[in-house]
Amino acid sequence: MQQLMQQVKNDPQMVQRVMQSPDGQKLMQLLTSSDNGAGLGHAAASAGSGNTAQMVSMLKKVMQTTEGAALLDRLSSQLQR
């Protein structure tokens, strides 16, 4: 995970490319569906200032579903390319 985070820091456009993919769009739907994106906005702001706990919590909730876990596995593979 540390290596992946370093890759993201070194190539922010990589994240943009992945998030524009169908899987990235589905992840955004899952993360924003319950509150129209308010929680994601707060989590992103906190992550931007170094506190990733909210973002991690949101991703853990997504990973608790079969669909979400498969989705995050595919996205992780895309980021590692």
N, C-alpha and C positions, 0 to 999 in steps of 0.2 A: 504494500500500500504506500509506503514511503517513497518508493521509486516512482510509482504512478503519480503521486502528488508533485514530485520534482519535475516529471515530464510536463505536467499541466502548467507549472510555473514557467518552464522554459519555452513552452509553445502554447500560449493562450488561444491561438487560432484553431488548434486541434480540438479544443473543447467546443468551440463554436461550430466546427464542422460536424462533430458527433451529435451535438444538440439539435442540429438542423436535419438529422437523419430521421427516418420514421420511428426508430426506437427512442431517439432523444425526444421527439415530439410526444410520444406516448408517456415517457417519464414525466414530462412537464404536465401532462393531463393528470397523471396520478398525484403529483405533488400539489396541484392547484385546485383540484376538484372539490375538496371539502370546504374551502373558504375563499374561493375566487382569487387565490394567490397571496392573500395577506400574510399567511404563515411563512410562505416561501420568501416573500420580500423581507420579513424580519430576520429569517435565518440567513439569507444572503448578506444582509447588512452586518449581522453579527460575524459571519464568516470573513467578511471583508476586513473587519477589525481584529481578526485573529481568534475569535471564539466560534469554533465549528460545532459545538455541542448540539445546537438546534438543528443544523443541517444533518448531522449524523443521526439524530433522533428521527427525523423525517424519513431518511433513507432506510433506517431499520424497520420502520413501519411498512414501507413499500416491500422490503425484502421478506416480510412475514407472509406474503401471499405467493403462491406458486408463480403466477404471472409476473409479479414484480421481481422475484428472485431471478427468473429466467431473463427478464429484460435487463436487469443490472449486470448479469453475467455477460450478455451480448455487448452491452455498452463498454464494460471493462475491457473486453477483447478488442473492441474498436480503438479504445484509447491506447492500448499497448502496442498497436501496429506502428 
